[in-house]
Amino acid sequence: MTYVVIDNCIACKYTDCVEVCPVDCFYEGENMLVIHPDECIDCGVCEPECPADAIRPDTEPDMDEWVSFNRKYSEMWPVITVRKDPLPEAEARDGEKGKRDKYFSEAPGEGS
């Protein structure tokens, strides 16, 4: 099992999860985070830290696509290990449906 970040993170990018991760497996895009599935040790400490409910175990239905998505972008984006402020629109976008098609950016974040 591994954990992955899903589209709930897009346009929010809360980073509470990165500070509790013992293996630094989070990677930062311009407007979301991903988890490298091969680096995640399946401890689950990040999941309850996410205010947007964007971290899920890959054992949930229909997560194969998100495992591939997380793998792809974790290999392109810089690692993030320090908490940062969420995006300015985070509160307004939290819980919005269809964010992947509307807002997702492939651009990398700054990392830390």
C-alpha positions, 0 to 999 in steps of 0.5 A: 500500500501507498498513499497518494494525493488526489485532485482535492489538493489542486488550487489549495496546496495545504502543506501541513502533511509535509512536516509530519512525513518521516521520509520526505516523499512529498513533491511540490507543483505550482498548485498541488503536491504529490507523493512519490509512491515508491518512497512512501512507507505507508505510515499514514501520518499525513492523511489526517493532517490534510485539511482538504482531504486530498490524501488517500490510500491506494487501496481505495477504488479507482486509485490506480490513475492517481498512483501513476499521476503521483509517480509522474509528477514526483519525478518532475517536481522538487521535494518539499519538506517545510510547511508553507502557506496554502494558496490564496484561493485555497479556502474558496476552492476547497471541496470544489469538483473538477479541479483537475480539468479547471486548474491543474498546472504541470509547472513545478513549485519551488520546493524546500 
